[in-house]
Amino acid sequence: SELSSFTTALSHVSVNRADTSPVSLTHRLLPENMVEPQKHLSPSSPIKLEHALIVGMKMGQPKMTELSIDMFRIGTTLERNPKSLPTSANPVKQFLYKPTAEQVLCSLAETCNDLSHHSAQLIYFSGCCIEYKEMAGNQEAYSSCYGLSFSHRDTTKKSSEYSRELLHAEDLNPFLRYPTLLIIDCDDLNYDFSNVSPAFKQPVLTLISPKCIPHAFKGNDLGSLLTMFLHCPLMAFSMICGVQTLKESQYRQGLKLLNNTLGEIFAVINTSKTTHRGVLPDVLT
């Protein structure tokens, strides 16, 4: 059933206590995962992650109603743990399941209208990369073009008709008026996103899924690899190694090592002279 496949994917790697009882884990933001900037680098007006647009649909991926497992994971990753951090700082999240390109563009336009000064946005895409043929200028040759789709492909249509129905890198340029984190998790992504070129002198960081992935992630029944690493790197590493059960002591030790490593990486970014000062307090946490 829909519920069982969703919960199976979520609990594919379990952490057990010494008495074999399962440990309840949270993947929301915790104070120990937050990195404070150095005081002399902290800006007077820091950038705040204010809005997240989460778009998803992958064939064969577990889902609950209109929430795929990729969308669920990235959504919870952006949540602060209510027991230790104020939830008022959570970004506004908008979820779109199987939208058309027009619906995505309308949501991006609304986001630009709602964002305030010193705000940043996160744009997350989990979909399929589709190739179509487009006639070259001489009307004699065809060239391969690519775009992102978030709906089931209609195989009865001509390949050239997909041009206006897919989302292209150039479509995003008008909406990059604020600092943006763009995450694209698509299988077989042959699309060149170097065409995302903001014209408003705002920083844009793009994370793209790998071209080659382990066999365990090729069926989409466990979710996507990039999203899993963003959600819980330790669990993702266990999954690609074929490990389905961890002792609590192993998990805690691995988590400590991971946090120390991330802390060292953030420290390098924190002290870099080329890092935008407003990004440090919030967007990197």
Secondary structure, 3 states (H helix, E strand, C coil): CHHHHHHHHHCCCEEECCCCCECCCCCCECHHHCCCCCHHHCCCCCCEEEEEEEEECCCCCCEECCEEHHHHHHHHHCCECCCCCCHHHCCEEEEEECCCHHHHHHHHHHHHHHCCCCEEEEEEEEEEEEEEEEECCCCCCEEEEEEEECCCCCCCCCHHHHHHCCECHHHHHHHCCCCEEEEEEEECCCCCHHHCCCCCCCCEEEEECCCCCCHHHCCCCCCCHHHHHHHCHHHHHHHHCCCCEEEHHHHHHHHHHHHHHHHHHHHHHHHCCCCCHHHCCCCCC
